[in-house]
């Protein structure tokens, strides 16, 4: 986005669409830490000793803990099997649409942006919401022969002709042509000057990954990569239950040992 390849307005949406993919990993780990910290504190404050004296066994405690763990496993399964692939596909669609934007559609006011593989640098002081009118325009472009052309204008506007060609029409400005370090250069003052904008290349967008594929398309697929992706998604809700089986006995702590003594080896 800083280089002008992406429209900054889509960054928030891309991040929002990526959140489910992070949650499906964070939730099992967060639940594991929650068990370790909460039960560890109950052991340190002798609350577990009181519960044990009243008939609470380790198996019963584990059974009670598996209740919310099962609910969380269902949530993680919903995220892994449905929400995350759908969100990843929407994120891919946004990025794919950005590849087909024109130069002005990715321009940000008050920022120098390299375009055309670094051969062109564009700057504008202000830009209207429709991205059709610019003020305080600066454009510099290096030709194949090394000559640099610099355009400065008070304002500019986008013009689309019938043949779909786009022009940036600059008003009240100057054009400078010359080679750096040489004294022979040309200065042109103009009232109106049209700059042909390069047409965006038709692109299918970034390469898709298996993260974008719906779960239904992975069932019964003969490909190993597809089967591995399906097994990964199915393993995420199971991780919640497996971590619960580990966390409950590992949370047992001696009051003299401290609350965090077993936390590090448990995380490891």
C-alpha positions, -999 to +999 in steps of 0.1 A: +000+000+000+029+024+007+043+018-027+010+024-044+004-012-054-027-016-032-054+008-023-050+016+015-088+014+020-088-024+015-062-031+042-087-031+070-109-055+051-080-079+044-071-079+081-107-085+091-110-115+067-078-129+081-089-128+118-108-162+117-076-179+106-058-165+136-086-172+160-087-209+151-052-212+165-053-187+193-085-201+209-071-236+217-039-221+231-058-195+251-081-222+266-050-242+275-035-213+293-068-205+310-069-240+325-033-239+336-036-205+353-070-209+369-066-244+382-030-236+392-042-208+413-069-230+429-041-255+439-020-227+453-048-213+474-058-248+487-092-246+470-085-279+452-077-295+485-111-285+498-128-298+467-109-330+469-119-334+505-156-330+495-153-358+469-140-340+438-117-364+419-094-357+391-116-377+367-147-356+377-128-324+374-117-334+339-152-343+330-165-309+341-137-292+321-145-312+290-179-295+289-167-260+279-139-276+260-164-294+238-183-261+231-150-244+222-141-273+200-174-268+181-166-231+177-130-238+164-144-265+141-169-240+127-141-215+121-117-241+106-143-258+083-164-229+072-155-193+083-118-193+076-119-207+041-147-183+031-129-153+046-096-163+030-114-165-004-129-130+001-094-117+010-080-133-022-108-116-042-099-082-028-062-086-036-071-099-071-092-068-077-063-046-067-042-061-095-066-046-121-067-010-107-053+019-126-026+042-114-049+068-100-071+043-081-041+034-059-028+069-054-027+084-019-026+121-012+006+135+004+028+105-005+054+099-032+045+065-048+067+045-072+047+031-101+056+013-133+083-009-117+100+022-102+103+042-135+076+066-125+071+086-092+038+104-086+028+128-059-004+149-053-011+172-024-048+164-023-072+140-040-110+140-041-131+111-029-138+099-064-101+100-073-108+121-104-094+155-094-059+161-081-042+193-068-005+200-065+006+173-089+042+161-094+052+134-118+087+123-128+095+094-151+128+080-163+129+069-200+148+039-214+176+062-225+180+076-190+163+109-197+141+122-170+108+140-176+093+159-148+057+174-148+044+199-123+008+211-124-016+231-102-044+205-107-052+175-127-082+154-136-088+120-151-103+117-186-116+084-200-121+083-238-144+062-258-117+037-266-112+031-228-079+049-228-073+069-196-056+103-196-045+125-167-052+161-179-029+185-161-035+222-160-013+253-154+021+237-151+056+230-165+074+201-181+112+196-178+131+172-200+168+164-197+196+141-185+209+144-150+242+162-148+239+178-183+230+214-191+210+208-222+174+205-211+140+217-222+114+236-202+078+237-215+050+258-199+015+246-206-021+254-198-034+219-205-013+188-209-025+152-213-006+123-199-016+088-211-020+065-181-009+029-185-038+006-187-039-019-158-029-054-169-057-079-168-047-102-140-063-131-122-047-119-090-023-136-066-020-174-067-047-191-047-038-215-019-057-245-004-067-222+025-092-206+001-109-239-009-142-247+007-141-278+029-168-296+007-144-296-022-117-313-002-138-343+008-129-373-013-103-354-033-075-377-044-047-351-041-024-355-011-022-317-006-060-315-005-062-344+020-035-329+042-054-296+042-087-314+051-069-333+079-054-301+092-088-285+095-103-315+112-074-316+137-080-281+150-112-288+171-095-320+183-066-300+195-089-283+220-099-316+235-064-330+235-050-299+252-077-302+279-066-337+286-031-324+291-039-292+309-060-306+338-034-329+353-005-306+344-021-277+363-016-295+396+009-275+416+025-276+450+017-243+470+055-241+477+065-242+440+048-211+428+020-205+403+041-203+371+066-231+377+048-256+354+036-230+329+068-229+309+072-267+305+035-270+298+038-245+270+068-263+257 
